Amino acid sequence: MLKSIPRIISPELMFVLMKMGHGDEIVLADGNFPADSNAQRIVRADGHAVSELLDAILQFLPLDMFVAEPAFVMRPVDDAEPEPPIWSDFRRIMKEHDGREVPVQQVERFAFYEQAKNAYAIVATSESVLYANLILKKGVVEQLS
């Protein structure tokens, strides 16, 4: 164990976060997401929810400020369905860590799967909330003097 690293961040997940470069994407997948069949690299985070994982990851991962939308969610299949409440949690957590309203793009289900296939890694959680899938685009770490 190390100081100041949340227990939810496994050694494997920290390794993946550190190896990612600017513009690489990571998927935080709910328990229903076909993670194994879409992943180039998979990190298991069984027993954890996406929101708590997002909060821990954003302590280390900067979001890309050079793109219009650095975050993506899977749009509900039924267009009449209201916005999933977990999305407001995602926005709140991203704002807390990024210091700004983070634009989130809704992506059609199958397009989301295709984007996930190209992601650097997929983190498979046990999240049971529907439409709790989130893709994050990594930004740069600015050198502070």
C-alpha positions as a Python dict, from the first residue, in 0.01 Angstrom:
ca = {
    (1, 'M'): (0, 0, 0),
    (2, 'L'): (98, 360, -53),
    (3, 'K'): (-11, 683, 112),
    (4, 'S'): (-295, 891, -34),
    (5, 'I'): (-402, 638, -297),
    (6, 'P'): (-764, 535, -250),
    (7, 'R'): (-806, 163, -185),
    (8, 'I'): (-1047, 138, -477),
    (9, 'I'): (-752, 206, -712),
    (10, 'S'): (-591, -132, -764),
    (11, 'P'): (-225, -163, -863),
    (12, 'E'): (-341, -276, -1207),
    (13, 'L'): (-567, 28, -1249),
    (14, 'M'): (-294, 270, -1137),
    (15, 'F'): (-56, 106, -1386),
    (16, 'V'): (-310, 156, -1668),
    (17, 'L'): (-375, 520, -1572),
    (18, 'M'): (-4, 595, -1567),
    (19, 'K'): (59, 431, -1905),
    (20, 'M'): (-221, 623, -2079),
    (21, 'G'): (-121, 921, -2290),
    (22, 'H'): (-293, 1243, -2392),
    (23, 'G'): (-607, 1163, -2589),
    (24, 'D'): (-627, 800, -2476),
    (25, 'E'): (-968, 692, -2352),
    (26, 'I'): (-1072, 475, -2059),
    (27, 'V'): (-1416, 319, -2017),
    (28, 'L'): (-1581, 287, -1678),
    (29, 'A'): (-1830, 10, -1747),
    (30, 'D'): (-2136, -97, -1552),
    (31, 'G'): (-2204, -460, -1470),
    (32, 'N'): (-2414, -515, -1784),
    (33, 'F'): (-2155, -382, -2028),
    (34, 'P'): (-1987, -644, -2251),
    (35, 'A'): (-1644, -546, -2121),
    (36, 'D'): (-1446, -862, -2199),
    (37, 'S'): (-1563, -881, -2560),
    (38, 'N'): (-1482, -514, -2628),
    (39, 'A'): (-1161, -455, -2434),
    (40, 'Q'): (-806, -423, -2563),
    (41, 'R'): (-710, -421, -2193),
    (42, 'I'): (-945, -499, -1907),
    (43, 'V'): (-919, -404, -1542),
    (44, 'R'): (-1158, -572, -1299),
    (45, 'A'): (-1313, -352, -1030),
    (46, 'D'): (-1565, -601, -899),
    (47, 'G'): (-1769, -489, -602),
    (48, 'H'): (-1738, -121, -692),
    (49, 'A'): (-1973, 136, -842),
    (50, 'V'): (-1884, 365, -1132),
    (51, 'S'): (-1936, 690, -938),
    (52, 'E'): (-1700, 594, -655),
    (53, 'L'): (-1442, 477, -907),
    (54, 'L'): (-1478, 799, -1108),
    (55, 'D'): (-1419, 1004, -794),
    (56, 'A'): (-1100, 811, -716),
    (57, 'I'): (-966, 811, -1075),
    (58, 'L'): (-1012, 1184, -1122),
    (59, 'Q'): (-773, 1247, -833),
    (60, 'F'): (-503, 1141, -1079),
    (61, 'L'): (-643, 1157, -1433),
    (62, 'P'): (-674, 1500, -1600),
    (63, 'L'): (-960, 1536, -1848),
    (64, 'D'): (-876, 1660, -2197),
    (65, 'M'): (-930, 2036, -2225),
    (66, 'F'): (-849, 2047, -2597),
    (67, 'V'): (-1163, 1868, -2719),
    (68, 'A'): (-1528, 1974, -2716),
    (69, 'E'): (-1637, 1671, -2511),
    (70, 'P'): (-1388, 1482, -2292),
    (71, 'A'): (-1657, 1250, -2156),
    (72, 'F'): (-1912, 1022, -2322),
    (73, 'V'): (-2216, 831, -2197),
    (74, 'M'): (-2430, 566, -2366),
    (75, 'R'): (-2759, 720, -2477),
    (76, 'P'): (-3066, 519, -2363),
    (77, 'V'): (-3209, 300, -2637),
    (78, 'D'): (-3559, 445, -2583),
    (79, 'D'): (-3545, 815, -2676),
    (80, 'A'): (-3850, 877, -2455),
    (81, 'E'): (-3662, 755, -2147),
    (82, 'P'): (-3555, 1038, -1914),
    (83, 'E'): (-3188, 1109, -1854),
    (84, 'P'): (-3043, 849, -1616),
    (85, 'P'): (-2996, 1013, -1271),
    (86, 'I'): (-2641, 879, -1241),
    (87, 'W'): (-2534, 1117, -1516),
    (88, 'S'): (-2585, 1412, -1281),
    (89, 'D'): (-2353, 1234, -1035),
    (90, 'F'): (-2093, 1200, -1312),
    (91, 'R'): (-2120, 1572, -1395),
    (92, 'R'): (-2094, 1673, -1028),
    (93, 'I'): (-1787, 1455, -967),
    (94, 'M'): (-1614, 1577, -1285),
    (95, 'K'): (-1684, 1940, -1193),
    (96, 'E'): (-1544, 1886, -842),
    (97, 'H'): (-1219, 1750, -980),
    (98, 'D'): (-1186, 1953, -1299),
    (99, 'G'): (-1308, 2288, -1166),
    (100, 'R'): (-1543, 2340, -1461),
    (101, 'E'): (-1864, 2209, -1613),
    (102, 'V'): (-1739, 1914, -1816),
    (103, 'P'): (-1925, 1865, -2146),
    (104, 'V'): (-2062, 1511, -2182),
    (105, 'Q'): (-2161, 1371, -2520),
    (106, 'Q'): (-2436, 1112, -2555),
    (107, 'V'): (-2340, 829, -2789),
    (108, 'E'): (-2576, 575, -2949),
    (109, 'R'): (-2539, 226, -2797),
    (110, 'F'): (-2358, 49, -3082),
    (111, 'A'): (-2140, 353, -3156),
    (112, 'F'): (-2048, 353, -2786),
    (113, 'Y'): (-1942, -13, -2815),
    (114, 'E'): (-1723, 75, -3115),
    (115, 'Q'): (-1565, 365, -2928),
    (116, 'A'): (-1504, 135, -2629),
    (117, 'K'): (-1324, -115, -2855),
    (118, 'N'): (-1072, 158, -2939),
    (119, 'A'): (-1027, 271, -2579),
    (120, 'Y'): (-696, 214, -2406),
    (121, 'A'): (-872, 9, -2136),
    (122, 'I'): (-1209, -86, -1996),
    (123, 'V'): (-1265, -96, -1621),
    (124, 'A'): (-1537, -352, -1547),
    (125, 'T'): (-1735, -270, -1232),
    (126, 'S'): (-2029, -428, -1052),
    (127, 'E'): (-2244, -117, -1102),
    (128, 'S'): (-2611, -218, -1125),
    (129, 'V'): (-2753, 119, -1231),
    (130, 'L'): (-2856, 118, -1597),
    (131, 'Y'): (-2667, 344, -1841),
    (132, 'A'): (-2381, 394, -1595),
    (133, 'N'): (-2116, 359, -1866),
    (134, 'L'): (-1871, 645, -1907),
    (135, 'I'): (-1577, 705, -2137),
    (136, 'L'): (-1312, 958, -2032),
    (137, 'K'): (-1051, 1116, -2259),
    (138, 'K'): (-721, 1179, -2081),
    (139, 'G'): (-574, 1526, -2090),
    (140, 'V'): (-229, 1658, -2007),
    (141, 'V'): (-69, 1721, -1671),
    (142, 'E'): (55, 2078, -1661),
    (143, 'Q'): (387, 2143, -1494),
    (144, 'L'): (333, 2369, -1195),
    (145, 'S'): (619, 2594, -1089),
}
